[in-house]
Structure formats: C-alpha cells, structure tokens
C-alpha cells in the first residue's frame, strides 16, 4: 500500500501527492471519498499504470493534524503579539 496526501484543489480536480514516488495524481473532486479535504492521507493501490484511492488513512491524517496543531500552539506561546496592533 502506498500513501498519498491531498495537497490542493484545482478547479474540479484534486491533486494528491505521492511522496514516496515524488509524483502527483490528479483525480476529479467527485471521486474522492466522503470527508476528504486538504491534508487528508489516502491508502493508494497501483492498478495497471494508474493509482486508485483505496481508503482514507485516518491514523496518518490525525497524526499529521496533531503535529500541525502542536507546532502552531508552540509558535503562539512564543509570540509576543502582533507588531501591527497598537
């Protein structure tokens, strides 16, 4: 099983990065599993010469989300406020 992450939307298409292979996969937005959004991780399977989404990788998605939340909290705690506010 190969992992991919939903990087962005371009019109009606979704761009999934396959980091392991350094490739992009473009799929129509309506072909995504329900609940998919930017930074959602997928389990992908190669069939013929194309990749298909098998399922959302809930564990990887939650783990990455938690890392981002922790980093933002750490940055906010070090922040001295906006230099533009008076």
N, C-alpha and C positions, 0 to 999 in steps of 0.2 A: 504494500500500500504506500502510495506517495502522498505527501501533504502539499496543499496549496492554500494560499490566503487571498481573500477578496481584497484587492488593492484599491479599486476605484470603479466608478460607473462612467461610461462614455456614451451618452445618449441612452439608447435602449439596450446597450450591451454592458456586461460586467467583465472586468479584466481581473483574472486570477493569476497570481504569481506562483510559479512552481520553483521555489528557491533552490531545491536540490539540483535541478537541471538548468537553472538560470533561464527559464522560458516563461512566456506569457501565454495564457489561454484565454480566448475571448468567447464568451457564451451569451446568448440572449438573456436578458434580465428575467424573463418569464420561466426560464429553465432552471433557475436557482431554487434550492429547497426553501420552504417557508421559514422565515426568521433570519434569512441571510442579510447581512449588512457589511459595511466596510470593516475589515479586520476579522471577519469570520474565517475560521480554518475549516478546510474540507479534506476528507479522505478521497483520493482520486485513484482511478484504476485505468490502466492503459489497455485499450481495445483497438486492435488493428494499429493504425498510426495516430490515433487520437486518444485524448484523455477524457474520461467521464467522471462526473461527481457521483460518488457512492453515497456519502453521508456528510453531515456536519460533524467535525471533530469537537465535541463540546468541551472536552478536557483541555485541549490546546487553546481553544478560544477563551475559556475562562482564565486559564493560566496567564495568557498574554494580556488580557484585560486587567488582571490583578497587578501584574508588573507595571503596567502603564499608570494605574491608579496610585500605586505606591510611589512611583517616581514623581508624579505630579504633587502628591501630598508632601514629599520631601522638599521639592522645589518651592512650594508655597510656604513651608515653615521657615525657609531661609530668606524668603522675600522680605524686603523692608518696605513694601508698598510701592505704589506707582510714583515715579518721579514726575509724572504729568499732572497728578492731582494736587490741589492746594487746599 
